[in-house]
């Protein structure tokens, strides 16, 4: 017992003893013209609190140990200087950058966007507010290498380098968004861009912290619902926008205040809009009864100038509070989302009137009309955060993030609840930031449990419980101008489900006769061990110029939808089968044997220049994927009367089955800018992705078209103008049963006026999207022919900050 007591005391002393050393670091931050820089942020590495410089560029910060001082300011290159734990005074000169620098919270190692080894995009500030749309996909799709799945503007998820769904991890403050957006493209993400402080898009080693399956990348939505810095005064913001293309009104507000270390946050949004307008387009022919008028010839296709059933009615509210002390930070938050939105290309005919929740166009004088299907999304989300800064010689910080999400997605058909999807997720992430010799890094444990269920006509994926337990580590070390980063993640992935062995009988007597057989249930359980590794380096070969190389290998086990799907997916108009099924003689058998993990080996090479008037970021990537999971058209069709058949009829659905084959994806993404004058900035950006199966087996389906764009920004007095043109090329690299998509060009313009209203910082703005009213179809969309992009849209708005 005595030895145990001594050991416990030693551990406690190492972890929680605080040095009696107290020192004051003072200094001044200047630019290259020796002018003071105000509001530059200074913090000690591993310390929660920070200070900012005053109008004279001066600062003062207390320290209790030796370490590293980090000085950062937007549009300047960060500086890091060593401190010895004694009173010191510094004069720091910052070098301006040609691009905005932003701290990337998901990097875990306090890096800004210019220091990252892995390619990263960050939307923040006014740029984020100008581009914020109802969905993440539409908000981010203009970034190089990023596109959108586009199931109408109300359900659109990010696609990164041709990868989407489970290969793109969507997180909020580092925890999974825990919605059902990966079950089907008609399921909207539960993240709201308006409430975000910034949105980060990462690839490479940092993805190991958030899930070994995120081989496409991580989209992290950062908000301040749990304040991690002390708030000393009452601050707030209000926002209103009206969109003409869908007659949508959007309201948003935020309030923050604090006193003596206690902080409070509130934000809320309200968005209500109708079906969106498009340029005139031809509707695809429906192979149904169109021969009512036998004497008439079909010389013209039916056309439309709007996409029906694309309304949205959404409200979100978030509350958060925290205590931020010298060493300890504690916080908790609660968020609620309620959204009704239409699901286009998903209708039924009926004779009844709309019930509660009507959001659709009325057709007076028509006895029979289409009843549109819409979704009701509800989510309750709790998050907790704890951080303790030790300032020890080897342990710098211990933190814990926990979250619980209760998600529900109900599809309303004919005024009644048709299918209900639920997902209850518990997540915890514990990390220890440390220094081991010359290495600085983070080690941690990550736990998730997801309880998914679906009940109703469209419940094509059975209920399942998925658990993961993971250990991860990310380490970095500097060798002169070169920073090396190594990462690893070991993950135990377990999936449990009750799989029905019911067969599809089509004679009612036969169905009754085999009722007991149809009720047979198999309890399916499988364990996978996923190992992921990464290595990378960045060389700052000149001030403001760098080259980075990263290599990663990651393993991913299939999600329940990829493994166990078996049923009609009405939204996509297909019959879906998972990896665990086998088709033989027109019958479906559950044989989940020899399911191999998807293994991706990814190479990234990046060149960056971010100093002076001319700058660029150019990324080359190559992704070699073994056992790539994707949906393949089997050539069979399914209908309720005959089951699986090889010949199509009017009402049959194509049968798509998840399969796994080796694939490769490669391409380039770039962003080049030139400051022509102090008032004028020109950008050129674009991306190209090629995605194909190996052994000349063809291209992968629904890969986004290449894009090339240019933007001109001009500032004069209190006005800021921008004009952007983006050309989406024709996509002719298609699979069997897939059609090519024509190219199109979109022009967007904006004007922003800064008002001087005393303590309230006010901006009036007008954005014009699709200035030329161009007709464009998104190749990556499941319903591209039925849902083209919106037509010309004027967004009129006002923002105020205090």
C-alpha positions in Angstrom: 0.0 0.0 0.0 2.8 2.3 0.8 4.3 1.9 -2.7 0.9 2.5 -4.3 0.5 5.7 -2.2 3.9 7.0 -3.2 3.2 6.2 -6.9 -0.2 7.9 -6.7 1.4 11.0 -5.2 4.0 11.1 -7.9 1.5 10.9 -10.7 -0.7 13.6 -9.0 2.3 15.8 -8.6 3.3 15.4 -12.2 -0.2 16.1 -13.5 -1.5 18.8 -11.3 1.3 20.6 -9.5 1.6 24.2 -10.6 4.9 26.0 -10.7 5.3 28.9 -8.2 7.1 30.7 -10.9 5.2 33.9 -12.0 6.5 36.0 -14.9 5.2 38.9 -17.0 5.8 39.0 -20.7 5.3 42.4 -22.3 6.0 43.7 -25.8 4.8 45.5 -28.9 3.6 44.1 -32.3 4.6 46.1 -35.4 4.2 45.8 -39.1 7.1 46.1 -41.6 6.7 49.9 -41.7 7.2 49.9 -37.9 3.5 50.9 -37.4 1.6 49.3 -34.4 -0.7 46.4 -35.1 -3.8 46.4 -32.9 -6.0 43.4 -32.0 -3.2 40.9 -32.7 -3.7 37.8 -30.6 -1.0 36.5 -28.2 -1.2 33.3 -26.2 1.1 30.9 -24.6 1.1 27.5 -26.4 -1.1 25.1 -24.5 -2.8 27.9 -22.5 -6.5 28.5 -22.8 -6.5 32.3 -22.3 -5.1 34.9 -24.7 -4.7 38.6 -24.9 -4.9 41.1 -27.7 -2.7 44.2 -28.5 -4.1 47.7 -27.9 -4.1 50.6 -30.4 -0.3 51.1 -29.8 0.3 47.4 -30.5 1.3 46.7 -26.9 0.5 43.6 -24.9 1.0 42.1 -21.5 0.5 38.4 -20.5 1.3 36.4 -17.4 3.1 33.1 -17.6 4.1 30.5 -15.1 6.5 28.3 -17.1 8.8 28.4 -20.0 7.2 27.6 -23.4 6.3 29.3 -26.7 4.5 32.6 -27.4 2.2 32.5 -30.4 1.4 35.9 -32.1 -1.2 35.9 -34.8 -3.2 38.5 -36.8 -5.4 38.0 -39.8 -3.5 38.8 -43.1 -0.1 38.4 -41.4 2.3 35.5 -41.1 2.2 34.1 -37.5 5.2 34.4 -35.3 6.3 32.0 -32.6 9.0 33.0 -30.0 10.5 31.0 -27.1 10.0 32.3 -23.5 12.1 31.1 -20.6 9.5 31.6 -17.8 11.1 34.9 -16.6 10.1 38.5 -17.2 10.8 39.4 -20.8 10.0 42.1 -23.3 9.7 41.6 -27.0 9.3 43.8 -30.1 7.7 41.5 -32.8 7.5 42.4 -36.5 4.8 40.6 -38.5 5.0 40.1 -42.3 1.8 40.7 -44.3 0.4 37.8 -46.4 -1.4 38.0 -49.7 -4.1 35.7 -48.4 -6.2 35.6 -45.2 -4.7 33.4 -42.4 -7.1 31.6 -40.1 -6.4 29.3 -37.2 -7.7 25.8 -38.2 -9.4 24.4 -35.1 -9.6 20.9 -36.5 -5.8 20.7 -36.9 -5.5 19.9 -33.2 -2.0 21.5 -33.1 -3.0 25.2 -33.2 -1.9 25.7 -36.7 -3.2 28.3 -39.1 -4.2 27.6 -42.7 -0.7 28.5 -44.0 1.2 26.2 -41.7 -0.9 23.1 -42.4 0.8 20.2 -44.1 -2.4 18.8 -45.4 -4.4 20.8 -47.9 -7.1 22.9 -46.2 -9.7 25.4 -47.2 -11.4 27.8 -44.6 -14.4 29.9 -45.1 -14.7 32.6 -42.4 -15.8 36.2 -41.8 -17.7 38.1 -44.4 -16.8 35.6 -47.1 -18.7 32.9 -45.2 -21.7 35.1 -44.5 -21.9 36.1 -48.2 -21.7 32.5 -49.4 -23.8 30.9 -46.7 -26.6 28.8 -48.1 -29.2 26.5 -46.5 -26.9 23.4 -47.0 -23.2 22.7 -46.5 -22.9 21.5 -50.1 -24.1 24.7 -51.6 -22.1 26.8 -49.3 -18.8 25.1 -50.0 -19.2 24.1 -53.7 -17.2 27.0 -55.0 -14.0 26.0 -53.2 -11.3 24.2 -55.3 -11.8 20.5 -55.1 -15.2 20.8 -53.4 -18.6 20.1 -55.1 -22.1 19.3 -54.0 -24.3 16.2 -54.3 -27.3 18.4 -54.9 -30.7 16.8 -54.3 -32.2 20.2 -54.7 -30.9 23.3 -52.8 -32.4 22.1 -49.5 -30.5 18.8 -49.4 -26.9 19.0 -50.7 -23.8 17.5 -49.1 -20.1 18.3 -49.8 -18.2 16.2 -52.3 -14.4 16.4 -51.9 -12.2 15.3 -54.8 -15.0 13.1 -56.1 -15.7 11.4 -52.7 -18.8 11.9 -50.6 -21.1 10.2 -48.1 -19.3 8.2 -45.5 -15.9 9.2 -46.9 -16.5 12.8 -45.9 -16.7 13.3 -42.2 -19.0 16.2 -41.2 -18.3 17.5 -37.7 -19.4 20.4 -35.5 -16.7 21.6 -33.2 -14.9 18.3 -33.7 -17.8 16.0 -33.0 -19.8 14.1 -35.6 -23.0 15.9 -36.8 -24.8 12.6 -36.3 -27.6 13.0 -38.8 -28.8 10.6 -41.5 -27.2 12.4 -44.5 -25.1 9.4 -45.3 -28.1 7.1 -45.6 -29.4 8.8 -48.8 -28.8 12.0 -50.8 -32.3 13.3 -50.0 -31.4 13.5 -46.3 -30.2 17.0 -45.4 -27.2 17.7 -43.2 -28.1 19.2 -39.8 -25.4 21.9 -39.9 -26.4 25.5 -40.3 -23.8 27.7 -42.1 -25.3 31.0 -40.7 -24.4 30.1 -37.1 -20.9 29.2 -38.0 -17.8 31.2 -37.2 -15.9 29.4 -39.8 -16.1 26.2 -41.9 -13.0 24.1 -42.4 -12.3 21.5 -45.1 -9.4 19.3 -44.4 -7.6 16.3 -46.0 -4.8 14.1 -44.9 -3.3 13.3 -41.4 -5.6 15.5 -39.4 -8.5 13.2 -40.5 -7.1 10.5 -38.3 -8.4 12.4 -35.3 -12.0 12.2 -36.5 -12.4 8.7 -38.1 -10.2 6.4 -40.2 -13.0 6.2 -42.8 -12.8 9.9 -43.7 -10.5 9.3 -46.7 -12.1 12.2 -48.6 -11.6 14.7 -45.8 -13.3 16.4 -42.9 -15.7 19.3 -43.0 -15.7 21.0 -39.5 -18.3 23.6 -38.7 -16.9 25.8 -35.9 -19.2 28.0 -33.8 -18.8 29.6 -30.4 -21.7 28.0 -28.7 -19.3 26.9 -25.9 -17.1 30.0 -25.5 -13.5 29.2 -24.9 -12.3 32.8 -24.4 -13.6 35.2 -21.8 -16.2 37.6 -23.0 -16.1 40.9 -21.1 -18.9 42.9 -22.8 -22.2 42.3 -24.4 -21.8 41.7 -28.1 -24.2 40.6 -30.8 -25.2 40.4 -34.4 -28.4 40.4 -36.5 -28.9 39.3 -40.1 -31.7 39.4 -42.6 -31.7 38.2 -46.3 -34.4 37.9 -48.9 -33.9 35.6 -51.9 -36.0 36.3 -55.0 -35.5 33.0 -56.8 -37.5 31.1 -54.1 -39.1 34.0 -52.2 -37.1 33.0 -49.1 -36.7 35.1 -46.0 -33.8 34.4 -43.6 -33.3 35.8 -40.1 -30.4 35.2 -37.8 -29.3 36.6 -34.5 -26.5 36.1 -32.0 -25.8 37.4 -28.5 -22.8 36.8 -26.3 -21.9 38.2 -22.9 -19.8 37.3 -19.8 -18.5 38.4 -16.5 -15.7 37.3 -14.2 -14.9 34.2 -16.2 -18.5 33.1 -16.8 -19.7 33.4 -20.4 -23.0 32.9 -22.2 -23.8 32.4 -25.9 -27.1 32.4 -27.9 -27.8 32.1 -31.6 -30.8 31.4 -33.7 -31.9 31.3 -37.3 -35.2 31.2 -39.1 -35.5 30.4 -42.8 -38.7 30.1 -44.8 -38.9 29.7 -48.6 -40.9 28.3 -51.5 -40.2 26.3 -54.6 -37.3 27.8 -56.6 -37.4 29.1 -60.1 -35.2 27.9 -63.0 -34.7 28.8 -66.6 -37.1 26.9 -68.8 -36.1 23.2 -69.2 -37.5 20.0 -70.6 -38.9 17.5 -68.1 -37.7 14.0 -68.6 -40.3 11.7 -70.3 -42.2 9.6 -67.8 -42.8 6.1 -69.2 -46.4 6.2 -68.0 -49.8 6.6 -69.6 -49.4 9.6 -71.9 -51.7 8.2 -74.6 -54.9 9.8 -73.4 -55.2 11.7 -76.6 -54.5 9.1 -79.2 -54.8 11.4 -82.1 -52.2 13.8 -80.8 -48.5 13.4 -81.6 -45.9 14.2 -79.0 -44.1 16.9 -80.9 -43.0 18.8 -77.8 -41.7 17.7 -74.5 -43.3 19.0 -71.3 -41.3 21.9 -69.9 -41.1 23.6 -66.5 -39.6 26.8 -65.1 -39.4 25.8 -61.4 -38.6 22.7 -59.4 -41.6 21.6 -57.4 -41.4 20.6 -53.8 -38.2 22.4 -52.9 -39.7 24.6 -50.1 -37.9 25.0 -46.7 -39.2 26.0 -43.3 -36.4 25.8 -40.8 -35.6 27.2 -37.3 -32.6 26.5 -35.1 -31.6 27.7 -31.7 -28.4 27.2 -29.7 -27.6 28.0 -26.1 -24.2 27.6 -24.5 -22.3 28.6 -21.3 -18.8 28.2 -20.0 -16.4 29.1 -17.3 -12.9 30.1 -18.4 -10.3 30.2 -15.7 -6.5 30.5 -15.7 -6.1 26.8 -16.2 -9.6 25.3 -16.3 -12.3 25.7 -19.0 -15.7 24.1 -18.5 -18.7 24.4 -20.8 -22.0 22.9 -22.0 -24.4 23.7 -24.9 -27.8 22.7 -26.2 -29.0 23.0 -29.8 -32.4 22.4 -31.3 -33.2 22.1 -35.1 -36.7 21.9 -36.6 -36.8 21.8 -40.4 -39.5 20.9 -42.9 -38.3 20.6 -46.5 -39.6 19.3 -49.8 -38.1 16.3 -51.5 -38.2 16.9 -55.2 -38.9 14.1 -57.7 -40.7 12.2 -55.0 -44.5 12.5 -55.5 -47.7 10.6 -55.4 -51.1 11.2 -57.0 -54.1 11.6 -54.7 -57.5 13.3 -54.4 -57.2 14.8 -50.9 -56.3 18.3 -49.8 -53.0 19.1 -48.1 -53.1 18.7 -44.4 -51.0 20.4 -41.8 -47.6 21.5 -42.9 -48.8 22.6 -46.4 -46.0 24.3 -48.3 -47.0 23.6 -51.8 -48.5 25.4 -54.8 -52.3 25.1 -55.1 -53.8 24.2 -58.4 -57.3 25.6 -58.3 -59.9 23.8 -60.4 -58.0 20.6 -60.4 -59.8 17.8 -58.6 -56.7 15.5 -58.8 -53.2 16.8 -58.2 -49.9 15.6 -57.0 -49.2 15.2 -53.3 -45.6 16.0 -52.7 -43.5 14.2 -50.1 -41.7 16.3 -47.6 -39.4 15.7 -44.7 -39.6 16.8 -41.1 -36.2 16.9 -39.5 -35.8 17.3 -35.7 -32.6 17.2 -33.8 -31.6 17.8 -30.1 -27.9 18.1 -29.5 -26.0 18.4 -26.2 -22.3 19.1 -26.1 -19.9 19.3 -23.2 -16.3 20.6 -23.1 -13.5 20.4 -20.5 -10.0 21.6 -20.8 -7.2 21.8 -18.2 -3.9 23.5 -19.1 -1.1 22.1 -16.9 1.9 24.0 -18.4 3.9 21.0 -17.3 7.2 20.2 -18.9 5.7 17.3 -20.9 1.9 17.5 -20.5 0.5 20.8 -21.8 -3.2 20.3 -21.9 -5.9 17.6 -21.2 -9.3 18.1 -22.8 -12.5 16.2 -23.2 -15.4 16.7 -25.6 -18.6 14.8 -25.2 -21.8 14.9 -27.2 -25.2 13.3 -27.4 -27.5 13.8 -30.4 -31.1 12.7 -30.9 -31.9 12.9 -34.6 -35.3 12.2 -36.3 -36.2 12.5 -39.9 -39.8 11.7 -40.8 -41.1 11.6 -44.4 -44.7 12.8 -44.8 -46.7 11.2 -47.6 -50.4 12.1 -48.2 -50.5 14.0 -45.0 -49.4 11.0 -42.9 -46.0 9.9 -41.6 -44.6 7.4 -44.2 -41.0 6.5 -43.0 -39.2 7.6 -39.9 -35.4 7.5 -39.6 -33.9 8.0 -36.2 -30.3 8.2 -35.1 -29.2 8.5 -31.4 -25.4 9.1 -31.1 -23.2 9.3 -28.1 -19.6 10.5 -28.6 -16.6 11.2 -26.5 -13.1 12.4 -27.4 -10.3 12.7 -24.8 -7.0 14.2 -25.8 -3.6 14.9 -24.1 -1.4 17.5 -25.7 2.2 16.9 -24.8 5.9 17.5 -25.5 8.2 14.5 -25.7 11.7 15.8 -26.2 11.7 17.8 -29.5 8.3 16.3 -30.5 5.1 18.1 -29.9 1.8 16.3 -30.4 -1.5 14.9 -29.3 -2.7 11.5 -28.2 -6.2 10.5 -27.5 -9.1 8.1 -27.2 -12.3 8.4 -29.3 -15.6 6.6 -28.6 -18.8 6.6 -30.6 -22.1 4.7 -30.4 -24.7 5.2 -33.1 -28.2 3.6 -32.7 -29.9 3.9 -36.1 -33.4 2.8 -36.9 -35.9 3.2 -39.8 -39.5 2.3 -39.9 -41.9 2.6 -42.9 -42.1 2.1 -46.6 -38.7 3.5 -47.4 -36.9 1.7 -44.6 -34.5 0.0 -47.0 -31.8 -0.3 -44.3 -32.5 -2.3 -41.2 -31.9 -1.0 -37.7 -28.4 -1.2 -36.5 -26.1 -0.2 -33.6 -22.5 0.8 -34.6 -19.8 1.2 -32.0 -16.2 2.4 -32.4 -13.3 2.6 -30.0 -10.2 4.2 -31.2 -6.7 5.3 -30.1 -4.9 8.0 -32.1 -1.7 10.0 -32.0 -0.5 12.9 -34.0 3.1 14.2 -33.6 5.2 16.9 -35.2 8.8 18.1 -35.0 10.7 20.9 -36.6 14.0 20.4 -38.4 15.1 23.9 -39.3 12.7 25.1 -42.0 11.1 21.7 -42.3 8.2 20.5 -40.1 7.5 16.7 -40.0 4.2 15.3 -39.0 3.3 11.7 -38.2 -0.1 10.2 -37.3 -1.7 6.9 -36.5 -5.2 5.6 -35.6 -6.2 2.1 -34.4 -10.0 1.7 -34.4 -12.2 -1.2 -33.4 -15.5 -1.0 -35.4 -18.5 -3.1 -34.5 -21.8 -3.3 -36.2 -24.9 -5.2 -34.9 -28.2 -5.6 -36.7 -31.3 -7.8 -36.9 -31.6 -8.7 -40.6 -34.9 -9.9 -41.9 -34.7 -12.9 -44.2 -38.2 -12.2 -45.7 -38.5 -13.0 -49.4 -40.6 -10.9 -51.8 -43.7 -12.9 -52.6 -46.2 -11.5 -55.0 -49.2 -13.8 -54.7 -51.3 -12.9 -51.7 -52.1 -16.6 -50.8 -48.4 -17.5 -51.1 -47.6 -14.5 -49.0 -49.9 -15.7 -46.2 -48.6 -19.3 -46.6 -45.0 -18.1 -46.0 -45.8 -15.5 -43.4 -43.7 -17.3 -40.7 -40.8 -17.8 -43.1 -40.9 -14.1 -44.0 -40.6 -13.2 -40.3 -37.3 -15.0 -39.8 -34.6 -12.8 -38.4 -30.9 -13.2 -38.4 -28.9 -11.4 -35.7 -25.9 -10.1 -37.6 -22.7 -8.9 -35.8 -19.3 -8.1 -37.3 -16.1 -6.7 -36.0 -13.5 -4.8 -38.0 -10.1 -3.5 -36.9 -9.1 -0.4 -38.9 -5.5 0.8 -38.9 -4.6 4.2 -40.4 -1.2 5.8 -40.8 0.0 9.1 -42.1 3.3 11.0 -42.7 3.9 14.4 -44.0 6.3 17.3 -44.1 6.2 21.0 -45.0 9.3 23.0 -46.1 9.2 26.8 -45.7 12.0 27.3 -48.2 11.5 31.0 -48.3 9.5 33.5 -46.2 5.9 33.1 -47.4 6.6 30.2 -49.7 6.4 26.5 -48.9 6.0 23.0 -50.4 4.2 20.2 -48.6 4.1 16.4 -49.1 1.8 14.0 -47.3 1.1 10.3 -47.5 -1.6 8.4 -45.7 -3.1 4.9 -45.6 -6.5 4.4 -44.1 -8.9 1.5 -43.7 -12.6 1.9 -43.6 -15.4 -0.7 -42.7 -18.7 -0.4 -44.5 -21.6 1.5 -43.0 -24.9 -0.2 -42.4 -26.4 1.3 -45.5 -23.5 0.0 -47.7 -23.6 -3.4 -46.0 -27.3 -4.2 -45.2 -29.5 -2.1 -47.6 -32.3 -4.2 -49.1 -35.3 -2.3 -50.4 -36.9 0.5 -52.4 -35.2 3.9 -52.1 -38.1 6.1 -53.3 -36.1 9.3 -53.4 -33.6 8.0 -56.0 -36.1 5.8 -57.7 -34.0 2.7 -57.3 -33.9 -0.7 -55.5 -30.8 -0.8 -53.3 -28.9 -3.9 -52.2 -25.9 -3.9 -49.8 -22.6 -5.7 -49.9 -24.0 -8.5 -47.8 -26.4 -9.7 -50.4 -26.1 -12.0 -53.4 -28.4 -12.4 -56.4 -28.9 -15.8 -57.8 -31.7 -16.9 -60.3 -33.6 -13.8 -59.6 -33.6 -14.3 -55.8 -31.9 -12.2 -53.1 -29.8 -14.1 -50.5 -28.1 -12.6 -47.4 -24.5 -13.9 -47.5 -22.3 -11.4 -45.8 -19.1 -13.4 -46.2 -15.6 -12.2 -46.8 -16.4 -8.4 -46.6 -13.1 -6.7 -47.1 -12.3 -3.3 -45.7 -11.9 -0.3 -48.1 -8.2 0.7 -48.0 -7.0 4.0 -49.4 -3.5 5.2 -50.0 -3.4 8.9 -50.7 -0.6 11.2 -51.9 -0.7 15.0 -51.7 1.8 17.5 -53.0 1.1 21.2 -52.4 2.9 24.4 -53.5 2.0 27.6 -51.8 3.0 31.3 -52.0 1.3 33.7 -49.7 3.5 36.8 -49.5 3.5 40.0 -51.6 1.0 40.9 -54.3 1.1 37.5 -56.0 0.2 34.2 -54.3 -1.1 30.7 -55.1 -2.0 27.3 -53.7 -1.7 24.3 -56.0 -2.5 20.8 -54.9 -1.8 17.6 -56.7 -3.4 14.4 -55.4 -3.5 10.7 -56.1 -5.7 8.2 -54.2 -5.3 4.5 -54.7 -8.3 2.6 -53.2 -8.6 -1.1 -52.7 -12.1 -2.6 -52.4 -13.8 0.7 -53.2 -17.5 0.5 -52.2 -19.9 2.0 -54.8 -23.3 1.4 -56.2 -23.3 -0.5 -59.5 -26.3 -0.9 -61.8 -27.0 -4.6 -62.0 -29.0 -4.4 -65.2 -32.0 -5.9 -63.3 -35.2 -4.1 -62.4 -37.7 -4.6 -59.6 -41.4 -4.0 -59.3 -43.9 -5.0 -56.6 -45.7 -7.5 -58.9 -42.9 -9.5 -60.4 -39.9 -8.8 -58.2 -36.5 -8.9 -59.9 -36.5 -9.1 -63.6 -34.1 -8.6 -66.5 -36.5 -6.7 -68.7 -37.8 -3.2 -67.7 -41.5 -2.2 -67.7 -43.2 1.1 -67.1 -43.1 1.1 -63.3 -39.9 -0.9 -62.6 -37.0 0.4 -60.6 -33.4 -0.2 -61.6 -31.6 -2.4 -59.1 -28.3 -1.0 -57.7 -26.1 -3.0 -55.5 -23.1 -2.0 -53.5 -20.0 -3.7 -54.7 -16.2 -3.4 -54.1 -13.5 -3.0 -56.7 -10.1 -1.4 -56.9 -10.2 2.3 -58.0 -8.0 5.3 -58.4 -8.8 9.0 -58.2 -6.3 11.7 -59.1 -6.4 15.4 -60.0 -5.4 18.9 -59.3 -6.9 21.9 -57.5 -5.6 25.4 -57.5 -6.3 29.0 -56.3 -4.1 31.8 -57.7 -4.5 35.5 -56.8 -2.9 38.8 -57.7 -3.3 42.2 -56.0 -3.4 44.4 -59.1 -3.8 47.6 -57.0 -4.5 48.3 -53.4 -8.2 48.3 -54.4 -8.4 45.5 -56.9 -7.7 41.7 -56.5 -8.0 39.1 -59.2 -8.4 35.3 -58.5 -8.3 32.3 -60.7 -9.3 28.9 -59.3 -10.3 25.5 -60.5 -10.1 21.7 -60.1 -10.0 18.5 -62.1 -10.8 15.0 -60.8 -10.5 11.7 -62.7 -12.1 8.7 -61.0 -12.0 5.3 -62.5 -11.9 1.6 -61.7 -8.7 -0.2 -62.3 -8.1 -2.8 -65.0 -9.9 -0.5 -67.5 -13.3 -1.4 -66.0 -14.6 2.2 -66.6 -15.3 5.3 -64.7 -16.9 5.7 -61.3 -20.5 7.1 -61.2 -21.6 10.7 -60.5 -18.1 12.2 -60.4 -18.4 16.0 -60.5 -17.4 17.9 -63.6 -14.2 19.9 -63.7 -14.5 23.6 -63.1 -12.5 26.7 -63.8 -13.3 30.2 -62.5 -12.2 33.7 -61.9 -13.1 36.4 -59.5 -12.6 40.2 -59.4 -12.8 42.0 -56.1 -12.8 45.8 -56.1 -13.0 48.1 -53.0 -13.6 51.9 -53.1 -14.4 54.0 -50.1 -17.2 52.1 -48.1 -18.1 49.9 -51.1 -16.9 46.4 -51.9 -17.8 44.8 -55.3 -17.1 41.3 -56.7 -17.8 39.5 -59.9 -17.2 35.7 -60.3 -17.5 33.5 -63.3 -17.3 29.7 -63.0 -17.4 27.3 -66.0 -18.4 23.7 -65.3 -17.1 21.5 -68.1 -19.0 18.8 -69.8 -18.8 15.5 -67.9 -18.6 12.7 -70.5 -16.5 10.2 -68.3 -19.6 8.2 -67.3 -20.4 4.6 -66.4 -22.9 2.3 -68.1 -26.5 3.4 -67.5 -25.3 7.0 -66.8 -25.7 9.9 -69.2 -23.2 12.7 -69.9 -23.9 16.2 -68.6 -23.4 19.3 -70.7 -21.2 22.2 -69.5 -22.4 25.6 -68.3 -21.1 28.9 -67.0 -22.4 30.7 -64.0 -21.8 34.4 -63.2 -22.3 35.8 -59.7 -22.0 39.4 -58.6 -22.2 41.2 -55.2 -22.1 44.7 -53.8 -21.5 45.5 -50.1 -21.9 48.9 -48.5 -20.5 49.7 -45.0 -22.7 52.0 -43.0 -21.5 54.2 -40.2 -24.1 53.9 -37.4 -22.0 54.6 -34.4 -21.5 51.5 -32.2 -23.3 49.3 -34.7 -21.2 48.0 -37.6 -23.8 47.7 -40.4 -23.5 46.3 -43.9 -26.0 46.5 -46.7 -25.5 44.0 -49.5 -26.9 42.6 -52.7 -25.8 39.4 -54.3 -26.9 38.3 -57.7 -26.4 34.5 -58.3 -26.6 33.1 -61.9 -26.6 36.6 -63.3 -27.2 35.4 -66.9 -30.0 33.0 -65.9 -28.0 30.0 -67.2 -29.5 26.5 -67.3 -27.2 24.1 -65.5 -27.5 20.5 -64.5 -25.3 18.9 -61.7 -23.7 15.7 -62.9 -23.3 14.4 -59.3 -27.0 14.7 -58.6 -29.3 11.6 -58.5 -32.1 13.7 -60.0 -30.1 16.0 -62.3 -32.7 16.0 -65.1 -35.5 16.9 -62.8 -33.7 19.5 -60.6 -31.5 21.9 -62.5 -29.7 24.7 -60.7 -31.7 27.8 -59.6 -32.1 30.6 -62.1 -31.2 34.3 -61.5 -31.4 35.1 -57.9 -31.2 38.5 -56.1 -30.3 38.3 -52.4 -31.0 41.5 -50.6 -29.8 41.8 -47.0 -28.5 43.7 -44.0 -26.1 42.7 -41.3 -25.4 44.5 -38.1 -22.7 43.9 -35.4 -22.3 45.5 -31.9 
